[in-house]
Amino acid sequence: AFKAAALLGGSAVLAGAFGAHGLKALLSEQSLEVWRTAVLYQFFHALALLVISGLPQQKAWQLSVWAWILGVLIFCGSLYALALGAPSKLGVITPIGGLALCLGWFNLLRFKAQ
């Protein structure tokens, strides 16, 4: 989880900078907003992975870890692609990524704060 947090967090910073500086003149404001949403969700979930990586290792945490990684890849990945002009049909997978992100959070309900 720690390495995934580092990878997703670092790449979120790069994606945010690329959107703000490299894409600003190329994309519409609406597309830039989609890009920003992807960066925001990626960064929040990188932080969530970082928090989980600092908790005592429990096998059950792995569901949240993998759900968040998969969710970022599908949800944020599809938003990045859509912002760059991918066919709008790609948007049908975005909610699948969102559900994976939700699954990761709802999995936390199984645990009691220590």
C-alpha distance (Angstrom), angle and dihedral (degrees) to the residues before:
residue distance angle dihedral
A1 . . .
F2 3.80 . .
K3 3.81 94.1 .
A4 3.81 91.4 44.8
A5 3.83 89.0 51.1
A6 3.79 90.8 50.7
L7 3.80 92.8 47.3
L8 3.80 95.4 45.6
G9 3.81 93.4 42.0
G10 3.79 94.9 48.8
S11 3.78 93.3 44.8
A12 3.83 90.0 48.3
V13 3.80 89.4 57.2
L14 3.81 90.2 48.7
A15 3.81 92.0 47.0
G16 3.79 91.0 48.6
A17 3.79 92.3 50.6
F18 3.80 91.5 45.2
G19 3.80 90.6 51.3
A20 3.79 93.8 46.8
H21 3.79 96.5 45.1
G22 3.79 111.2 15.4
L23 3.78 101.2 38.0
K24 3.80 101.9 32.0
A25 3.80 94.0 93.0
L26 3.81 93.7 39.6
L27 3.80 105.1 48.6
S28 3.78 134.3 57.7
E29 3.79 118.6 -109.8
Q30 3.81 88.6 -106.9
S31 3.81 91.9 54.2
L32 3.80 90.8 46.4
E33 3.81 89.1 52.7
V34 3.81 90.0 53.1
W35 3.83 88.2 49.9
R36 3.83 90.8 49.9
T37 3.81 90.8 50.6
A38 3.80 90.3 53.7
V39 3.82 91.5 49.0
L40 3.81 91.6 48.5
Y41 3.80 94.8 50.5
Q42 3.79 91.7 44.2
F43 3.77 91.8 51.6
F44 3.81 95.0 46.6
H45 3.77 90.8 51.8
A46 3.80 92.2 46.4
L47 3.81 86.6 56.7
A48 3.80 91.1 47.6
L49 3.80 89.5 52.5
L50 3.78 89.8 49.4
V51 3.81 90.9 53.7
I52 3.79 92.7 48.3
S53 3.80 91.1 48.5
G54 3.81 88.7 60.8
L55 3.79 94.4 53.2
P56 3.80 123.8 90.1
Q57 3.79 106.9 -79.9
Q58 3.77 112.8 -99.7
K59 3.75 122.7 172.1
A60 3.80 90.0 -134.1
W61 3.83 90.6 62.3
Q62 3.78 87.4 67.6
L63 3.80 91.3 76.1
S64 3.81 89.9 60.8
V65 3.80 92.1 43.9
W66 3.80 94.7 51.9
A67 3.80 93.8 39.4
W68 3.81 90.5 54.1
I69 3.79 93.4 46.0
L70 3.80 91.9 48.2
G71 3.79 91.1 42.8
V72 3.79 92.8 52.6
L73 3.78 91.4 47.8
I74 3.80 93.9 50.1
F75 3.81 102.3 31.1
C76 3.78 99.9 37.9
G77 3.79 94.0 31.3
S78 3.78 92.3 55.3
L79 3.81 91.2 46.6
Y80 3.81 91.5 50.8
A81 3.80 89.7 49.7
L82 3.81 93.0 47.0
A83 3.79 91.2 49.3
L84 3.81 88.8 53.4
G85 3.79 91.6 52.9
A86 3.80 105.1 -90.9
P87 3.81 114.3 160.1
S88 3.80 111.5 -77.4
K89 3.83 88.8 -123.0
L90 3.80 86.3 77.3
G91 3.80 86.8 69.8
V92 3.81 90.2 76.9
I93 3.82 89.8 77.2
T94 3.81 95.0 49.9
P95 3.84 93.5 84.1
I96 3.82 89.7 51.5
G97 3.78 88.0 60.0
G98 3.79 89.7 46.2
L99 3.79 90.3 53.3
A100 3.80 90.2 51.1
L101 3.81 89.6 52.7
C102 3.82 89.9 50.0
L103 3.81 90.9 48.1
G104 3.79 89.5 56.0
W105 3.79 91.4 53.3
F106 3.79 96.0 42.2
N107 3.80 89.7 50.4
L108 3.80 86.5 66.3
L109 3.81 89.1 67.2
R110 3.81 87.4 74.6
F111 3.79 91.5 68.4
K112 3.74 132.9 74.8
A113 3.81 119.2 -138.5
Q114 3.78 109.0 -107.5
